[in-house]
Amino acid sequence: MVITADSKEVVISGISDTGETVGIVTSTPQIVLIAKEYVRHDVWSRILINEMGERKFNQLCRQNELMSFLIRNQ
């Protein structure tokens, strides 16, 4: 989970398979930027999937060499 209220500070957290939670609050500019880009990616990919439909999106991910590379090499 990533939460950003502005461009100065973010909260990044996660929950393990056992239910343990871990999180950080940071104002380190580089981490804030990465967190914001992560949120942007989630938003634009959801919009794209909603517009194209999940079947066409998955087909694009399989057939497009760059998309396929990006997904496999996370």
CHARMM internal coordinates of N, CA and C (Angstrom, degrees):
IC EDIT
DIST 1 N 1 CA 1.4390
DIST 1 CA 1 C 1.5204
ANGL 1 N 1 CA 1 C 108.25
DIST 1 C 2 N 1.3130
ANGL 1 CA 1 C 2 N 115.85
DIHE 1 N 1 CA 1 C 2 N 134.85
DIST 2 N 2 CA 1.4588
ANGL 1 C 2 N 2 CA 121.67
DIHE 1 CA 1 C 2 N 2 CA 177.14
DIST 2 CA 2 C 1.5215
ANGL 2 N 2 CA 2 C 107.65
DIHE 1 C 2 N 2 CA 2 C -125.66
DIST 2 C 3 N 1.3127
ANGL 2 CA 2 C 3 N 115.86
DIHE 2 N 2 CA 2 C 3 N 131.17
DIST 3 N 3 CA 1.4609
ANGL 2 C 3 N 3 CA 121.21
DIHE 2 CA 2 C 3 N 3 CA 177.46
DIST 3 CA 3 C 1.5126
ANGL 3 N 3 CA 3 C 107.85
DIHE 2 C 3 N 3 CA 3 C -127.27
DIST 3 C 4 N 1.3244
ANGL 3 CA 3 C 4 N 115.61
DIHE 3 N 3 CA 3 C 4 N 127.75
DIST 4 N 4 CA 1.4552
ANGL 3 C 4 N 4 CA 120.56
DIHE 3 CA 3 C 4 N 4 CA 175.86
DIST 4 CA 4 C 1.5233
ANGL 4 N 4 CA 4 C 108.24
DIHE 3 C 4 N 4 CA 4 C -134.94
DIST 4 C 5 N 1.3090
ANGL 4 CA 4 C 5 N 115.88
DIHE 4 N 4 CA 4 C 5 N 125.55
DIST 5 N 5 CA 1.4642
ANGL 4 C 5 N 5 CA 120.52
DIHE 4 CA 4 C 5 N 5 CA -179.62
DIST 5 CA 5 C 1.5217
ANGL 5 N 5 CA 5 C 110.83
DIHE 4 C 5 N 5 CA 5 C -96.94
DIST 5 C 6 N 1.3089
ANGL 5 CA 5 C 6 N 115.54
DIHE 5 N 5 CA 5 C 6 N -24.66
DIST 6 N 6 CA 1.4532
ANGL 5 C 6 N 6 CA 120.57
DIHE 5 CA 5 C 6 N 6 CA -178.83
DIST 6 CA 6 C 1.5256
ANGL 6 N 6 CA 6 C 107.83
DIHE 5 C 6 N 6 CA 6 C -153.09
DIST 6 C 7 N 1.2917
ANGL 6 CA 6 C 7 N 117.47
DIHE 6 N 6 CA 6 C 7 N -164.94
DIST 7 N 7 CA 1.4688
ANGL 6 C 7 N 7 CA 121.16
DIHE 6 CA 6 C 7 N 7 CA -179.62
DIST 7 CA 7 C 1.5159
ANGL 7 N 7 CA 7 C 112.10
DIHE 6 C 7 N 7 CA 7 C -97.55
DIST 7 C 8 N 1.3242
ANGL 7 CA 7 C 8 N 117.27
DIHE 7 N 7 CA 7 C 8 N 18.08
DIST 8 N 8 CA 1.4620
ANGL 7 C 8 N 8 CA 119.94
DIHE 7 CA 7 C 8 N 8 CA -175.19
DIST 8 CA 8 C 1.5147
ANGL 8 N 8 CA 8 C 114.37
DIHE 7 C 8 N 8 CA 8 C -117.21
DIST 8 C 9 N 1.3295
ANGL 8 CA 8 C 9 N 117.93
DIHE 8 N 8 CA 8 C 9 N -22.80
DIST 9 N 9 CA 1.4617
ANGL 8 C 9 N 9 CA 119.87
DIHE 8 CA 8 C 9 N 9 CA -174.34
DIST 9 CA 9 C 1.5326
ANGL 9 N 9 CA 9 C 109.54
DIHE 8 C 9 N 9 CA 9 C -152.49
DIST 9 C 10 N 1.3373
ANGL 9 CA 9 C 10 N 115.81
DIHE 9 N 9 CA 9 C 10 N 143.42
DIST 10 N 10 CA 1.4628
ANGL 9 C 10 N 10 CA 120.33
DIHE 9 CA 9 C 10 N 10 CA 177.58
DIST 10 CA 10 C 1.5200
ANGL 10 N 10 CA 10 C 110.17
DIHE 9 C 10 N 10 CA 10 C -136.15
DIST 10 C 11 N 1.3234
ANGL 10 CA 10 C 11 N 114.45
DIHE 10 N 10 CA 10 C 11 N 158.35
DIST 11 N 11 CA 1.4548
ANGL 10 C 11 N 11 CA 122.81
DIHE 10 CA 10 C 11 N 11 CA 171.24
DIST 11 CA 11 C 1.5250
ANGL 11 N 11 CA 11 C 105.86
DIHE 10 C 11 N 11 CA 11 C -117.66
DIST 11 C 12 N 1.3219
ANGL 11 CA 11 C 12 N 115.91
DIHE 11 N 11 CA 11 C 12 N 127.36
DIST 12 N 12 CA 1.4581
ANGL 11 C 12 N 12 CA 122.04
DIHE 11 CA 11 C 12 N 12 CA 177.64
DIST 12 CA 12 C 1.5189
ANGL 12 N 12 CA 12 C 106.70
DIHE 11 C 12 N 12 CA 12 C -123.34
DIST 12 C 13 N 1.3313
ANGL 12 CA 12 C 13 N 116.06
DIHE 12 N 12 CA 12 C 13 N 126.56
DIST 13 N 13 CA 1.4628
ANGL 12 C 13 N 13 CA 118.60
DIHE 12 CA 12 C 13 N 13 CA -177.96
DIST 13 CA 13 C 1.5174
ANGL 13 N 13 CA 13 C 110.06
DIHE 12 C 13 N 13 CA 13 C -141.43
DIST 13 C 14 N 1.3007
ANGL 13 CA 13 C 14 N 114.30
DIHE 13 N 13 CA 13 C 14 N 166.24
DIST 14 N 14 CA 1.4519
ANGL 13 C 14 N 14 CA 120.67
DIHE 13 CA 13 C 14 N 14 CA 177.68
DIST 14 CA 14 C 1.5083
ANGL 14 N 14 CA 14 C 110.54
DIHE 13 C 14 N 14 CA 14 C -153.02
DIST 14 C 15 N 1.3191
ANGL 14 CA 14 C 15 N 114.92
DIHE 14 N 14 CA 14 C 15 N 159.45
DIST 15 N 15 CA 1.4585
ANGL 14 C 15 N 15 CA 121.77
DIHE 14 CA 14 C 15 N 15 CA 177.40
DIST 15 CA 15 C 1.5254
ANGL 15 N 15 CA 15 C 107.16
DIHE 14 C 15 N 15 CA 15 C -123.94
DIST 15 C 16 N 1.3229
ANGL 15 CA 15 C 16 N 116.34
DIHE 15 N 15 CA 15 C 16 N 126.00
DIST 16 N 16 CA 1.4685
ANGL 15 C 16 N 16 CA 120.94
DIHE 15 CA 15 C 16 N 16 CA -179.43
DIST 16 CA 16 C 1.5234
ANGL 16 N 16 CA 16 C 110.11
DIHE 15 C 16 N 16 CA 16 C -77.61
DIST 16 C 17 N 1.3148
ANGL 16 CA 16 C 17 N 115.41
DIHE 16 N 16 CA 16 C 17 N 172.38
DIST 17 N 17 CA 1.4713
ANGL 16 C 17 N 17 CA 120.87
DIHE 16 CA 16 C 17 N 17 CA 177.55
DIST 17 CA 17 C 1.5220
ANGL 17 N 17 CA 17 C 112.14
DIHE 16 C 17 N 17 CA 17 C -61.32
DIST 17 C 18 N 1.3309
ANGL 17 CA 17 C 18 N 116.77
DIHE 17 N 17 CA 17 C 18 N -25.29
DIST 18 N 18 CA 1.4652
ANGL 17 C 18 N 18 CA 120.67
DIHE 17 CA 17 C 18 N 18 CA -179.74
DIST 18 CA 18 C 1.5294
ANGL 18 N 18 CA 18 C 112.16
DIHE 17 C 18 N 18 CA 18 C -88.09
DIST 18 C 19 N 1.3411
ANGL 18 CA 18 C 19 N 117.13
DIHE 18 N 18 CA 18 C 19 N -3.43
DIST 19 N 19 CA 1.4471
ANGL 18 C 19 N 19 CA 120.74
DIHE 18 CA 18 C 19 N 19 CA 179.44
DIST 19 CA 19 C 1.5160
ANGL 19 N 19 CA 19 C 114.27
DIHE 18 C 19 N 19 CA 19 C 95.50
DIST 19 C 20 N 1.3246
ANGL 19 CA 19 C 20 N 116.77
DIHE 19 N 19 CA 19 C 20 N -2.38
DIST 20 N 20 CA 1.4667
ANGL 19 C 20 N 20 CA 120.51
DIHE 19 CA 19 C 20 N 20 CA 178.28
DIST 20 CA 20 C 1.5322
ANGL 20 N 20 CA 20 C 109.43
DIHE 19 C 20 N 20 CA 20 C -70.83
DIST 20 C 21 N 1.3229
ANGL 20 CA 20 C 21 N 115.41
DIHE 20 N 20 CA 20 C 21 N 135.98
DIST 21 N 21 CA 1.4657
ANGL 20 C 21 N 21 CA 119.59
DIHE 20 CA 20 C 21 N 21 CA 179.32
DIST 21 CA 21 C 1.5222
ANGL 21 N 21 CA 21 C 110.02
DIHE 20 C 21 N 21 CA 21 C -108.40
DIST 21 C 22 N 1.3104
ANGL 21 CA 21 C 22 N 113.97
DIHE 21 N 21 CA 21 C 22 N 143.37
DIST 22 N 22 CA 1.4576
ANGL 21 C 22 N 22 CA 121.59
DIHE 21 CA 21 C 22 N 22 CA 178.33
DIST 22 CA 22 C 1.5195
ANGL 22 N 22 CA 22 C 106.61
DIHE 21 C 22 N 22 CA 22 C -137.23
DIST 22 C 23 N 1.3095
ANGL 22 CA 22 C 23 N 117.57
DIHE 22 N 22 CA 22 C 23 N 141.71
DIST 23 N 23 CA 1.4511
ANGL 22 C 23 N 23 CA 119.48
DIHE 22 CA 22 C 23 N 23 CA 179.09
DIST 23 CA 23 C 1.5088
ANGL 23 N 23 CA 23 C 112.42
DIHE 22 C 23 N 23 CA 23 C -158.09
DIST 23 C 24 N 1.3241
ANGL 23 CA 23 C 24 N 113.76
DIHE 23 N 23 CA 23 C 24 N 161.51
DIST 24 N 24 CA 1.4669
ANGL 23 C 24 N 24 CA 120.45
DIHE 23 CA 23 C 24 N 24 CA 175.32
DIST 24 CA 24 C 1.5209
ANGL 24 N 24 CA 24 C 109.19
DIHE 23 C 24 N 24 CA 24 C -135.41
DIST 24 C 25 N 1.3026
ANGL 24 CA 24 C 25 N 114.76
DIHE 24 N 24 CA 24 C 25 N 150.48
DIST 25 N 25 CA 1.4555
ANGL 24 C 25 N 25 CA 122.87
DIHE 24 CA 24 C 25 N 25 CA 169.71
DIST 25 CA 25 C 1.5173
ANGL 25 N 25 CA 25 C 104.46
DIHE 24 C 25 N 25 CA 25 C -117.83
DIST 25 C 26 N 1.3409
ANGL 25 CA 25 C 26 N 115.86
DIHE 25 N 25 CA 25 C 26 N 127.55
DIST 26 N 26 CA 1.4551
ANGL 25 C 26 N 26 CA 118.04
DIHE 25 CA 25 C 26 N 26 CA -178.12
DIST 26 CA 26 C 1.5204
ANGL 26 N 26 CA 26 C 111.47
DIHE 25 C 26 N 26 CA 26 C -142.95
DIST 26 C 27 N 1.3089
ANGL 26 CA 26 C 27 N 114.42
DIHE 26 N 26 CA 26 C 27 N 152.45
DIST 27 N 27 CA 1.4608
ANGL 26 C 27 N 27 CA 121.13
DIHE 26 CA 26 C 27 N 27 CA 172.56
DIST 27 CA 27 C 1.5291
ANGL 27 N 27 CA 27 C 109.94
DIHE 26 C 27 N 27 CA 27 C -119.31
DIST 27 C 28 N 1.3400
ANGL 27 CA 27 C 28 N 117.04
DIHE 27 N 27 CA 27 C 28 N 14.68
DIST 28 N 28 CA 1.4567
ANGL 27 C 28 N 28 CA 121.42
DIHE 27 CA 27 C 28 N 28 CA 176.29
DIST 28 CA 28 C 1.5256
ANGL 28 N 28 CA 28 C 108.32
DIHE 27 C 28 N 28 CA 28 C -64.82
DIST 28 C 29 N 1.3270
ANGL 28 CA 28 C 29 N 117.93
DIHE 28 N 28 CA 28 C 29 N 118.68
DIST 29 N 29 CA 1.4690
ANGL 28 C 29 N 29 CA 120.58
DIHE 28 CA 28 C 29 N 29 CA -172.77
DIST 29 CA 29 C 1.5315
ANGL 29 N 29 CA 29 C 114.76
DIHE 28 C 29 N 29 CA 29 C -53.80
DIST 29 C 30 N 1.3122
ANGL 29 CA 29 C 30 N 117.72
DIHE 29 N 29 CA 29 C 30 N -39.40
DIST 30 N 30 CA 1.4630
ANGL 29 C 30 N 30 CA 120.10
DIHE 29 CA 29 C 30 N 30 CA -178.68
DIST 30 CA 30 C 1.5257
ANGL 30 N 30 CA 30 C 111.69
DIHE 29 C 30 N 30 CA 30 C -66.59
DIST 30 C 31 N 1.3245
ANGL 30 CA 30 C 31 N 117.16
DIHE 30 N 30 CA 30 C 31 N -39.85
DIST 31 N 31 CA 1.4627
ANGL 30 C 31 N 31 CA 121.16
DIHE 30 CA 30 C 31 N 31 CA 179.32
DIST 31 CA 31 C 1.5281
ANGL 31 N 31 CA 31 C 110.25
DIHE 30 C 31 N 31 CA 31 C -70.63
DIST 31 C 32 N 1.3271
ANGL 31 CA 31 C 32 N 116.52
DIHE 31 N 31 CA 31 C 32 N -38.56
DIST 32 N 32 CA 1.4686
ANGL 31 C 32 N 32 CA 120.73
DIHE 31 CA 31 C 32 N 32 CA 177.09
DIST 32 CA 32 C 1.5255
ANGL 32 N 32 CA 32 C 109.52
DIHE 31 C 32 N 32 CA 32 C -60.54
DIST 32 C 33 N 1.3326
ANGL 32 CA 32 C 33 N 117.18
DIHE 32 N 32 CA 32 C 33 N -44.17
DIST 33 N 33 CA 1.4613
ANGL 32 C 33 N 33 CA 121.29
DIHE 32 CA 32 C 33 N 33 CA 179.61
DIST 33 CA 33 C 1.5284
ANGL 33 N 33 CA 33 C 111.21
DIHE 32 C 33 N 33 CA 33 C -62.16
DIST 33 C 34 N 1.3229
ANGL 33 CA 33 C 34 N 117.02
DIHE 33 N 33 CA 33 C 34 N -45.64
DIST 34 N 34 CA 1.4708
ANGL 33 C 34 N 34 CA 120.62
DIHE 33 CA 33 C 34 N 34 CA 179.21
DIST 34 CA 34 C 1.5302
ANGL 34 N 34 CA 34 C 110.43
DIHE 33 C 34 N 34 CA 34 C -61.67
DIST 34 C 35 N 1.3166
ANGL 34 CA 34 C 35 N 117.04
DIHE 34 N 34 CA 34 C 35 N -42.41
DIST 35 N 35 CA 1.4720
ANGL 34 C 35 N 35 CA 120.91
DIHE 34 CA 34 C 35 N 35 CA 179.67
DIST 35 CA 35 C 1.5280
ANGL 35 N 35 CA 35 C 110.82
DIHE 34 C 35 N 35 CA 35 C -63.48
DIST 35 C 36 N 1.3140
ANGL 35 CA 35 C 36 N 117.27
DIHE 35 N 35 CA 35 C 36 N -42.34
DIST 36 N 36 CA 1.4650
ANGL 35 C 36 N 36 CA 120.78
DIHE 35 CA 35 C 36 N 36 CA 178.73
DIST 36 CA 36 C 1.5194
ANGL 36 N 36 CA 36 C 111.08
DIHE 35 C 36 N 36 CA 36 C -63.83
DIST 36 C 37 N 1.3270
ANGL 36 CA 36 C 37 N 117.35
DIHE 36 N 36 CA 36 C 37 N -41.00
DIST 37 N 37 CA 1.4648
ANGL 36 C 37 N 37 CA 120.74
DIHE 36 CA 36 C 37 N 37 CA 178.44
DIST 37 CA 37 C 1.5250
ANGL 37 N 37 CA 37 C 110.69
DIHE 36 C 37 N 37 CA 37 C -65.34
DIST 37 C 38 N 1.3214
ANGL 37 CA 37 C 38 N 117.41
DIHE 37 N 37 CA 37 C 38 N -36.35
DIST 38 N 38 CA 1.4608
ANGL 37 C 38 N 38 CA 122.29
DIHE 37 CA 37 C 38 N 38 CA 177.21
DIST 38 CA 38 C 1.5343
ANGL 38 N 38 CA 38 C 110.02
DIHE 37 C 38 N 38 CA 38 C -60.98
DIST 38 C 39 N 1.3273
ANGL 38 CA 38 C 39 N 116.51
DIHE 38 N 38 CA 38 C 39 N -45.22
DIST 39 N 39 CA 1.4654
ANGL 38 C 39 N 39 CA 120.96
DIHE 38 CA 38 C 39 N 39 CA 178.83
DIST 39 CA 39 C 1.5210
ANGL 39 N 39 CA 39 C 110.16
DIHE 38 C 39 N 39 CA 39 C -64.55
DIST 39 C 40 N 1.3413
ANGL 39 CA 39 C 40 N 117.05
DIHE 39 N 39 CA 39 C 40 N -45.03
DIST 40 N 40 CA 1.4723
ANGL 39 C 40 N 40 CA 120.57
DIHE 39 CA 39 C 40 N 40 CA 178.42
DIST 40 CA 40 C 1.5208
ANGL 40 N 40 CA 40 C 111.00
DIHE 39 C 40 N 40 CA 40 C -58.04
DIST 40 C 41 N 1.3183
ANGL 40 CA 40 C 41 N 116.70
DIHE 40 N 40 CA 40 C 41 N -43.44
DIST 41 N 41 CA 1.4615
ANGL 40 C 41 N 41 CA 121.35
DIHE 40 CA 40 C 41 N 41 CA 179.58
DIST 41 CA 41 C 1.5190
ANGL 41 N 41 CA 41 C 110.79
DIHE 40 C 41 N 41 CA 41 C -59.75
DIST 41 C 42 N 1.3277
ANGL 41 CA 41 C 42 N 117.01
DIHE 41 N 41 CA 41 C 42 N -45.97
DIST 42 N 42 CA 1.4646
ANGL 41 C 42 N 42 CA 120.59
DIHE 41 CA 41 C 42 N 42 CA 178.67
DIST 42 CA 42 C 1.5216
ANGL 42 N 42 CA 42 C 111.71
DIHE 41 C 42 N 42 CA 42 C -59.71
DIST 42 C 43 N 1.3292
ANGL 42 CA 42 C 43 N 116.57
DIHE 42 N 42 CA 42 C 43 N -42.80
DIST 43 N 43 CA 1.4673
ANGL 42 C 43 N 43 CA 120.85
DIHE 42 CA 42 C 43 N 43 CA -177.63
DIST 43 CA 43 C 1.5207
ANGL 43 N 43 CA 43 C 110.44
DIHE 42 C 43 N 43 CA 43 C -67.35
DIST 43 C 44 N 1.3458
ANGL 43 CA 43 C 44 N 118.31
DIHE 43 N 43 CA 43 C 44 N -51.55
DIST 44 N 44 CA 1.4648
ANGL 43 C 44 N 44 CA 118.72
DIHE 43 CA 43 C 44 N 44 CA -175.89
DIST 44 CA 44 C 1.5202
ANGL 44 N 44 CA 44 C 111.84
DIHE 43 C 44 N 44 CA 44 C -68.02
DIST 44 C 45 N 1.3397
ANGL 44 CA 44 C 45 N 117.91
DIHE 44 N 44 CA 44 C 45 N -32.55
DIST 45 N 45 CA 1.4638
ANGL 44 C 45 N 45 CA 118.30
DIHE 44 CA 44 C 45 N 45 CA 178.51
DIST 45 CA 45 C 1.5290
ANGL 45 N 45 CA 45 C 110.39
DIHE 44 C 45 N 45 CA 45 C -69.41
DIST 45 C 46 N 1.3248
ANGL 45 CA 45 C 46 N 118.40
DIHE 45 N 45 CA 45 C 46 N -36.95
DIST 46 N 46 CA 1.4699
ANGL 45 C 46 N 46 CA 120.87
DIHE 45 CA 45 C 46 N 46 CA 177.11
DIST 46 CA 46 C 1.5246
ANGL 46 N 46 CA 46 C 110.47
DIHE 45 C 46 N 46 CA 46 C -64.94
DIST 46 C 47 N 1.3330
ANGL 46 CA 46 C 47 N 117.19
DIHE 46 N 46 CA 46 C 47 N -41.33
DIST 47 N 47 CA 1.4698
ANGL 46 C 47 N 47 CA 120.59
DIHE 46 CA 46 C 47 N 47 CA 177.90
DIST 47 CA 47 C 1.5248
ANGL 47 N 47 CA 47 C 109.73
DIHE 46 C 47 N 47 CA 47 C -62.18
DIST 47 C 48 N 1.3277
ANGL 47 CA 47 C 48 N 117.05
DIHE 47 N 47 CA 47 C 48 N -44.67
DIST 48 N 48 CA 1.4586
ANGL 47 C 48 N 48 CA 122.07
DIHE 47 CA 47 C 48 N 48 CA 179.56
DIST 48 CA 48 C 1.5282
ANGL 48 N 48 CA 48 C 110.89
DIHE 47 C 48 N 48 CA 48 C -61.38
DIST 48 C 49 N 1.3158
ANGL 48 CA 48 C 49 N 117.26
DIHE 48 N 48 CA 48 C 49 N -46.17
DIST 49 N 49 CA 1.4717
ANGL 48 C 49 N 49 CA 121.06
DIHE 48 CA 48 C 49 N 49 CA 179.05
DIST 49 CA 49 C 1.5239
ANGL 49 N 49 CA 49 C 110.56
DIHE 48 C 49 N 49 CA 49 C -62.51
DIST 49 C 50 N 1.3192
ANGL 49 CA 49 C 50 N 117.29
DIHE 49 N 49 CA 49 C 50 N -42.12
DIST 50 N 50 CA 1.4619
ANGL 49 C 50 N 50 CA 120.65
DIHE 49 CA 49 C 50 N 50 CA 179.43
DIST 50 CA 50 C 1.5295
ANGL 50 N 50 CA 50 C 111.49
DIHE 49 C 50 N 50 CA 50 C -63.31
DIST 50 C 51 N 1.3345
ANGL 50 CA 50 C 51 N 117.30
DIHE 50 N 50 CA 50 C 51 N -38.19
DIST 51 N 51 CA 1.4663
ANGL 50 C 51 N 51 CA 121.71
DIHE 50 CA 50 C 51 N 51 CA -179.14
DIST 51 CA 51 C 1.5263
ANGL 51 N 51 CA 51 C 111.81
DIHE 50 C 51 N 51 CA 51 C -73.89
DIST 51 C 52 N 1.3295
ANGL 51 CA 51 C 52 N 116.55
DIHE 51 N 51 CA 51 C 52 N -44.32
DIST 52 N 52 CA 1.4686
ANGL 51 C 52 N 52 CA 121.25
DIHE 51 CA 51 C 52 N 52 CA -175.52
DIST 52 CA 52 C 1.5136
ANGL 52 N 52 CA 52 C 113.08
DIHE 51 C 52 N 52 CA 52 C -83.22
DIST 52 C 53 N 1.2931
ANGL 52 CA 52 C 53 N 115.92
DIHE 52 N 52 CA 52 C 53 N -29.56
DIST 53 N 53 CA 1.4530
ANGL 52 C 53 N 53 CA 120.97
DIHE 52 CA 52 C 53 N 53 CA -169.24
DIST 53 CA 53 C 1.5228
ANGL 53 N 53 CA 53 C 108.42
DIHE 52 C 53 N 53 CA 53 C 92.65
DIST 53 C 54 N 1.3083
ANGL 53 CA 53 C 54 N 114.72
DIHE 53 N 53 CA 53 C 54 N 147.77
DIST 54 N 54 CA 1.4646
ANGL 53 C 54 N 54 CA 119.95
DIHE 53 CA 53 C 54 N 54 CA -174.69
DIST 54 CA 54 C 1.5346
ANGL 54 N 54 CA 54 C 112.13
DIHE 53 C 54 N 54 CA 54 C -64.94
DIST 54 C 55 N 1.3151
ANGL 54 CA 54 C 55 N 117.09
DIHE 54 N 54 CA 54 C 55 N -38.10
DIST 55 N 55 CA 1.4642
ANGL 54 C 55 N 55 CA 120.60
DIHE 54 CA 54 C 55 N 55 CA -178.91
DIST 55 CA 55 C 1.5221
ANGL 55 N 55 CA 55 C 111.36
DIHE 54 C 55 N 55 CA 55 C -62.12
DIST 55 C 56 N 1.3409
ANGL 55 CA 55 C 56 N 117.16
DIHE 55 N 55 CA 55 C 56 N -47.92
DIST 56 N 56 CA 1.4701
ANGL 55 C 56 N 56 CA 120.60
DIHE 55 CA 55 C 56 N 56 CA 179.68
DIST 56 CA 56 C 1.5267
ANGL 56 N 56 CA 56 C 111.19
DIHE 55 C 56 N 56 CA 56 C -66.78
DIST 56 C 57 N 1.3238
ANGL 56 CA 56 C 57 N 116.92
DIHE 56 N 56 CA 56 C 57 N -37.17
DIST 57 N 57 CA 1.4603
ANGL 56 C 57 N 57 CA 119.94
DIHE 56 CA 56 C 57 N 57 CA 178.53
DIST 57 CA 57 C 1.5250
ANGL 57 N 57 CA 57 C 110.86
DIHE 56 C 57 N 57 CA 57 C -63.12
DIST 57 C 58 N 1.3364
ANGL 57 CA 57 C 58 N 116.42
DIHE 57 N 57 CA 57 C 58 N -46.09
DIST 58 N 58 CA 1.4685
ANGL 57 C 58 N 58 CA 120.09
DIHE 57 CA 57 C 58 N 58 CA 178.66
DIST 58 CA 58 C 1.5236
ANGL 58 N 58 CA 58 C 111.40
DIHE 57 C 58 N 58 CA 58 C -62.93
DIST 58 C 59 N 1.3160
ANGL 58 CA 58 C 59 N 116.59
DIHE 58 N 58 CA 58 C 59 N -37.42
DIST 59 N 59 CA 1.4648
ANGL 58 C 59 N 59 CA 121.11
DIHE 58 CA 58 C 59 N 59 CA 176.72
DIST 59 CA 59 C 1.5280
ANGL 59 N 59 CA 59 C 110.02
DIHE 58 C 59 N 59 CA 59 C -63.33
DIST 59 C 60 N 1.3219
ANGL 59 CA 59 C 60 N 117.29
DIHE 59 N 59 CA 59 C 60 N -43.75
DIST 60 N 60 CA 1.4617
ANGL 59 C 60 N 60 CA 121.27
DIHE 59 CA 59 C 60 N 60 CA 177.04
DIST 60 CA 60 C 1.5250
ANGL 60 N 60 CA 60 C 111.19
DIHE 59 C 60 N 60 CA 60 C -59.86
DIST 60 C 61 N 1.3158
ANGL 60 CA 60 C 61 N 116.29
DIHE 60 N 60 CA 60 C 61 N -42.72
DIST 61 N 61 CA 1.4661
ANGL 60 C 61 N 61 CA 120.85
DIHE 60 CA 60 C 61 N 61 CA -179.66
DIST 61 CA 61 C 1.5245
ANGL 61 N 61 CA 61 C 111.62
DIHE 60 C 61 N 61 CA 61 C -63.53
DIST 61 C 62 N 1.3175
ANGL 61 CA 61 C 62 N 117.12
DIHE 61 N 61 CA 61 C 62 N -33.80
DIST 62 N 62 CA 1.4696
ANGL 61 C 62 N 62 CA 120.64
DIHE 61 CA 61 C 62 N 62 CA 178.99
DIST 62 CA 62 C 1.5215
ANGL 62 N 62 CA 62 C 111.65
DIHE 61 C 62 N 62 CA 62 C -78.52
DIST 62 C 63 N 1.3242
ANGL 62 CA 62 C 63 N 117.88
DIHE 62 N 62 CA 62 C 63 N -39.44
DIST 63 N 63 CA 1.4573
ANGL 62 C 63 N 63 CA 121.34
DIHE 62 CA 62 C 63 N 63 CA -170.72
DIST 63 CA 63 C 1.5183
ANGL 63 N 63 CA 63 C 114.29
DIHE 62 C 63 N 63 CA 63 C -89.97
DIST 63 C 64 N 1.3253
ANGL 63 CA 63 C 64 N 117.88
DIHE 63 N 63 CA 63 C 64 N -28.23
DIST 64 N 64 CA 1.4590
ANGL 63 C 64 N 64 CA 120.58
DIHE 63 CA 63 C 64 N 64 CA -178.71
DIST 64 CA 64 C 1.5264
ANGL 64 N 64 CA 64 C 108.60
DIHE 63 C 64 N 64 CA 64 C -84.49
DIST 64 C 65 N 1.3321
ANGL 64 CA 64 C 65 N 115.96
DIHE 64 N 64 CA 64 C 65 N 121.18
DIST 65 N 65 CA 1.4639
ANGL 64 C 65 N 65 CA 120.83
DIHE 64 CA 64 C 65 N 65 CA -174.04
DIST 65 CA 65 C 1.5300
ANGL 65 N 65 CA 65 C 112.54
DIHE 64 C 65 N 65 CA 65 C -59.10
DIST 65 C 66 N 1.3177
ANGL 65 CA 65 C 66 N 117.90
DIHE 65 N 65 CA 65 C 66 N -43.66
DIST 66 N 66 CA 1.4572
ANGL 65 C 66 N 66 CA 120.73
DIHE 65 CA 65 C 66 N 66 CA -178.90
DIST 66 CA 66 C 1.5311
ANGL 66 N 66 CA 66 C 111.68
DIHE 65 C 66 N 66 CA 66 C -68.28
DIST 66 C 67 N 1.3349
ANGL 66 CA 66 C 67 N 116.48
DIHE 66 N 66 CA 66 C 67 N -45.21
DIST 67 N 67 CA 1.4700
ANGL 66 C 67 N 67 CA 119.64
DIHE 66 CA 66 C 67 N 67 CA 178.18
DIST 67 CA 67 C 1.5252
ANGL 67 N 67 CA 67 C 110.48
DIHE 66 C 67 N 67 CA 67 C -60.19
DIST 67 C 68 N 1.3122
ANGL 67 CA 67 C 68 N 115.71
DIHE 67 N 67 CA 67 C 68 N -43.81
DIST 68 N 68 CA 1.4573
ANGL 67 C 68 N 68 CA 121.18
DIHE 67 CA 67 C 68 N 68 CA -179.47
DIST 68 CA 68 C 1.5265
ANGL 68 N 68 CA 68 C 110.53
DIHE 67 C 68 N 68 CA 68 C -61.42
DIST 68 C 69 N 1.3192
ANGL 68 CA 68 C 69 N 116.84
DIHE 68 N 68 CA 68 C 69 N -43.24
DIST 69 N 69 CA 1.4739
ANGL 68 C 69 N 69 CA 121.84
DIHE 68 CA 68 C 69 N 69 CA 178.08
DIST 69 CA 69 C 1.5250
ANGL 69 N 69 CA 69 C 110.58
DIHE 68 C 69 N 69 CA 69 C -61.71
DIST 69 C 70 N 1.3278
ANGL 69 CA 69 C 70 N 116.58
DIHE 69 N 69 CA 69 C 70 N -47.11
DIST 70 N 70 CA 1.4667
ANGL 69 C 70 N 70 CA 120.74
DIHE 69 CA 69 C 70 N 70 CA -177.32
DIST 70 CA 70 C 1.5312
ANGL 70 N 70 CA 70 C 111.71
DIHE 69 C 70 N 70 CA 70 C -62.26
DIST 70 C 71 N 1.3153
ANGL 70 CA 70 C 71 N 116.88
DIHE 70 N 70 CA 70 C 71 N -37.59
DIST 71 N 71 CA 1.4531
ANGL 70 C 71 N 71 CA 120.58
DIHE 70 CA 70 C 71 N 71 CA -179.71
DIST 71 CA 71 C 1.5135
ANGL 71 N 71 CA 71 C 111.31
DIHE 70 C 71 N 71 CA 71 C -71.81
DIST 71 C 72 N 1.3268
ANGL 71 CA 71 C 72 N 117.16
DIHE 71 N 71 CA 71 C 72 N -42.21
DIST 72 N 72 CA 1.4754
ANGL 71 C 72 N 72 CA 120.94
DIHE 71 CA 71 C 72 N 72 CA -178.85
DIST 72 CA 72 C 1.5130
ANGL 72 N 72 CA 72 C 112.38
DIHE 71 C 72 N 72 CA 72 C -69.67
DIST 72 C 73 N 1.3080
ANGL 72 CA 72 C 73 N 119.27
DIHE 72 N 72 CA 72 C 73 N -28.48
DIST 73 N 73 CA 1.4667
ANGL 72 C 73 N 73 CA 123.16
DIHE 72 CA 72 C 73 N 73 CA -172.84
DIST 73 CA 73 C 1.5102
ANGL 73 N 73 CA 73 C 112.05
DIHE 72 C 73 N 73 CA 73 C -111.16
DIST 73 C 74 N 1.3150
ANGL 73 CA 73 C 74 N 116.53
DIHE 73 N 73 CA 73 C 74 N 51.32
DIST 74 N 74 CA 1.4702
ANGL 73 C 74 N 74 CA 121.84
DIHE 73 CA 73 C 74 N 74 CA -179.49
DIST 74 CA 74 C 1.5092
ANGL 74 N 74 CA 74 C 110.33
DIHE 73 C 74 N 74 CA 74 C -72.90
END
COOR INIT
IC SEED 1 N 1 CA 1 C
IC BUILD
